[in-house]
Amino acid sequence: MKMIRSLLLWWLAASVLLVSAAHAQGTASSASPPPFKAEELDALLAPIALYPDSLLAQILMASTYPLEVVQAARWSKANQSSMATPRSRRSKAKAGMSASSRWSPSPTSWK
């Protein structure tokens, strides 16, 4: 789990550096200093390492496909009647879990 966190942290740091370097090449001369030092990047990205990997995976997926998250929430709300007729004990448990936990896909609910 620590390995995944460290890989994610380094991947994010490298992405920020690459994007900032590409932007700097187009707008400034080559003698300008890099926009962020390694210590500054570590300070910016260190809090991400505190979250569980499963939560980070869900957040990154949701941030990549926000429209699909909203569509899935709307579909589940519109099709509650089909989810209310379970065919087995397993689906009864799933229906009970989804009915008891309401989640709003709006960004205001994330605060």
N, C-alpha and C positions, 0 to 999 in steps of 0.2 A: 504494500500500500504506500509506503514511503517512497518507493522507487517511482511509482506512478505520479505521485505528487511532485517529486523533484523533476521528473521528465516534463510534466506539464508546466512547471515553473520555468524551466529552461527553454521550453518551446515558446512560451509567451514572451520571455525576455528576448529570444532570438527574433521573433516576429516583430516586436516593437523596434528592435535595432535595425532590422532589414527595411521596414517601412520608413523609419526616420532617415536612414541612410539614403534610400532611393529618393525621398523627398528633398533631402539636403543637396543631392547631386544636381537636381534640376534648378534649385533656387539660389544656392550659395557657391562660393569658390571652394576649392578643395582644402584650403588652409584653415577653414573654420573648425572649431572643436565639435565633437559629437554632442548631440542635444542632451543625452543622459549619460551619466557615469554608471559604472556597474553597481556601485553602492546605492545609487538612487533607484535603479531598476529593482534591485533586491528589496529595498524599502517599499517600493510601490507594489510589488508582486508577492511579497512574503505573506500577507494575510490570506491569500488564496490557498496556501498550503495548510491552513487550519481547518478547512472544510473537508468532510468525508468525500472519498472518491466517487461514491454513488451519487451524491448530491451534485458534485461538480459535473459529472457526466450528464445528468438531467438538465442542469442549467445551460451547459454548452449546447446540448441538442435543442433546447427550447429557444435559445438565442439565435440558433442557426435557422430554425424553421418556425418563426413566431406565428405566421399565418396558419400553419397546420395545427398548432396548439389551440388557437382560437376556434378553428373549424371543428376540431375533435370535441372541444367543450360544448359547442353549439349542437353538434350531432348527438352527443350523449344526453343533453337536456331535451332535445326534440324526440328522442327515441327511448324515453324512460319506460313507456308502456311495454316495449318489446323486451326490455331488460327486467321488467317486473314479473315476467312469467318464466321462472327458472325451470330447467329440465332435470337438474340433478342437485345434490347437496352442495357440490362445489360451486355451481353457478348461483345457488341461493346465498352462499357466503359472499361471493363476489358482488352480487346485487345489493346485499346488505351493507357491504363496505362502501360501495359507490354512492348509495343513497344517504349514508350517514355523514360522509365527508364531502361537503360542498367546497368547490374551489373556483375562484373567479380568475379568468385569464387576463384581466386588465392589469396594467402595470401599477395602478394605485393600490392593488391588493398585496403587492410585494413589499410594501414599506412596513 
